[in-house]
Amino acid sequence: MLTFLGDQVLGRDVCVYSGSVIDVFARVGVGEQATRSTLTRMVNRGLLRRQREGRRMYFGLTEHSEAVLRDGERRIWQTGAVNRHWDGTWTLLGFSLPESWQRQRHDLRSKLTWSGFGPLFSGLWIAPGEVDVADLVGELGLSAHVKVFRAHADAGMDIGAMIEETWELPELADRYESFVRRWQPWETRAPQADEALAQRLLLQAEWLRVIRRDPRLPVKHLPDDWPAEQAEKTFRGVHERLTPLAREAARRAIEVVAVNE
């Protein structure tokens, strides 16, 4: 849902008619009730705003969801899936929580994984590059229990082996390979405009799910046949092919109104 709304309204100061959302999601196999429930949940979580115009309901972005989508844009179009310019810096994060803080420990580990960290040891996590974790730690209220350092590996350190021990490389590679198998045929297909709108939504959502679970490990320390580069090439090629037709279909199918301040 965020992918769809980001594509249609991010940076435009408009809201989308709920009927248009339902129509587009029906094209990718999502039923009306599921779509309505998702819209309601996202409003309740502060990710969407509602705007009534007569008897019709429209949905737009909030500050929170705009920030999430801007981060997604950076991941897709700026940082990309392949880390070729790593400068040798690592971010180390150590934490020590009371044994009874099971929920806090789970939440911290989940957010660290989302931010590209892997468990070097049980209470010591590591991520490539300089990762700013101040907001993450502050949001959980754990600042007093966390220590963060920037570091470089010793000259004798086998970084490739450390990466294999810390991150699930086969699982990550499989996600990229599955993406290529799923989307490579679309590099040569000639879809209709309505089909292109639905497929472009699926393409963007699936690609974002793949790269957001990628810690962007330095490519020079990954296997020679690492599939991220091919997957990114496939994404960009299919995206370029679908976009003109998808935009044409969106103009016909999606009704928007200006945001009421």
N, C-alpha and C positions, 0 to 999 in steps of 0.2 A: 504494500500500500504506500509506504514512504517512497519507494522507487517511482511508482506511478505519479504520485502528487509532485514529487520533486521534478520529474520530467515535464509536467504540465504547468506548474505554477511557481516554481522557485525563481525568485527575482522578478516576478511579474505583478505582485500585489493583486492577485485575483483568487477567487474561490471556485471550486468545481461543483456542479450540480450532482447530487447524490445519484440521480438516475443515470448520469453519464458514467459515474464510477461503476455502478452495477452492470451497465451494458458492457464496458470494457472487460471487467473481471469475468463476466459470463463467457467471453471469447477465449479465456484461458482456463475454462472449466470450473470456475468458482461460483457457487450458487448465491442467489440473492440474500438469503438469510445469513450466510457466512460473511458476506461482504458488509451487510448492515451491522452485524455484531462486531466486526473488526473496527468499523468506523466509530462505533460507540465506545469500545474499549480504548481506542487511541485518544478520543476526546477526554475520557476519564483519566488517562495517564498524562495529559498535558501535551500530547504530540500533535493534536489537531484542534482547530477551532471551528465552531458551528456558526453559520450565518443564515438567518431566515429571510427569504424574499417572497412575500405573499404566502402561498401554501407550499412553497418549495424550500428544501434545505440544501445549503451549500457548505462545503468543507474546504478549509485552508490550513496553512502551516502556522505553527507557533514559533517563538524564538528558539525553543528547545529543538523542535524538529528541523528547523532551518540549520542549526548548528550541526546536527547529525548528518544532514544531507551535504553540507559544505565539506565535512570531513570525508564523506563518500566520494565526492567529486575530486578532492585532492588525491585520494587513494587510486582512483581510476585513471585520471588524466595527467597527474603530475608525478607522484612518487612511482606509480606503476607496480608491476609484479616482479620485476627483476632488479635486484640491488647490485649495481655494477660499480658504485662509487663509495663503497664503505671505506672509512678512514682508519679502521682498526680499533675504534672506540667501542667499549661495551658499557652498558648501564647495569650495575649490580644493585639489587634490592634485598636487604635482609630483614626478616621480621621474627618477632617472638611474641606469641599471644598466649594468654592463659588457656590451660587445657579445656576449660569449660566453654570457651568461645568457639564452638563448632561452626555456628552460622557465620560469624565474622571471618573465620578462616576460609570457609567455602567461598564467601563473597569476594574476599581479597584474591584468592587463587583464580577465580573466574575472571575477574577484571584484569589481572595480570596476563592471563592467557590471551584475552581479547586485545591487550596492548602489545602483544608480540613477545612476552616473556616466556621462558621455559625454566623448569626447576633444575638448577645446577645441583643443589642438595635440598633437603626438605624445607629448610627455612631460608634458603638463599637462591634467588631467582636472577636470571640474566637475560638481557635483550641486546641485539646489535644496535650500535649508534647511541645517540643521546636522546633518551626518552624522558619526557617531562611527566612525572607521576604525581605532582603536587595535588592536582585537582582530584585524581583518583583516590589517593590516600585520604585527603581531607573530606571527601564525600562520605567515606566509610567511617570517619572519626577515629582513624588509627595512626595519626601523625606521631604520637608519642611512642608507638610500638614498631616503627619502621625506620630503617637507615638506608640511605641511597648514596651510591658512589659511582664515579666514572673511572674506568680502568682500561688497561691494555694488557694483553696476554704476554707472558714471558716468552722469550725467543724460542725456547725449547718446547713450547706447548703445541700439542697436536689439535689444532682448532677443528679440523674436519671430524676427528673422532669425538671431540666434545659435543659438536653439533648433533651427531648421530645418537649420542647418549641422552641428549637433553630434549630434542624434539622428535616427533613421530614423522620422520621424513617419508616413509612409504605411504602413509595415510595422506599426507599433503600432496605427494606426487600423484597419487591415484585420483585426487579431486581435480587436478589440472588435466590429467589424461582423460578422465570422464567428460570434462567440459569440451575438450577437443573432439572427442567422438560424437558428442551430442550436437555440436554446432558447426563443425567443419563442412558438412553437406550444404549448409545454407550459404556458403561462400559462392556457390555457383547456381543456386536456385533463383527463380524469378517469381517472388510471391506477389499476390494481389495486395492492394493497399490495406484493406481491412485485416488481412492475415498479418501483414507487416507490423501493424500497430500492436497486436497481441504478442507476436514473437519478439519484438524489440523490448517489450516490457519484461518478458521472461528472460531474455538474454542479459539485460542489465541487472536484474535481480539475482540471477544465478552467478554472474561474474562477481558481483559485490560480495556474495556469500563466500565465494572461493578466496578472494584476495583479503577479505577481512580476517580470515583465519590463518593467513600467511604472515609469519613474523618478519618477512623480508630478510632472510639470512643472506650473507654475502655470497654472491654466485661463485666466486673463485674458490670457496670452500665446500661447494656442493658437487654432487656427481656430474660428470661431463654431459650426461644425457638429461639433465634436469628439464622438465617439461614446461616450466612457467613461461619461457619466451615464446614457444609455439602457441600456447594457450592465449597469451596476450595478443599475438598476431591474429589468431582466429577471431578473438573478440572484436578487435578493431576493424577487421575486414568485414565481418558480418554486420556490425553496427553501422558502418558506412553504407553498406548495401541496403539496409532496412530503413535508415533514417528518412530519406526523402518521401518514401511511400507512407511511412508511419505518420509523418507530420501532415501529409495530405488527408489521411483518414481521421486524424485528431481534429482537424479543422471542421470536418463534417459531423463528427460524433460527440465532441466534448463541448458542453455548454459551461461558460464561466461568467462570473460577475465581478465587478470591482470590490475590493475589500472595504467594508465599512469600518472606519476608525471609531 
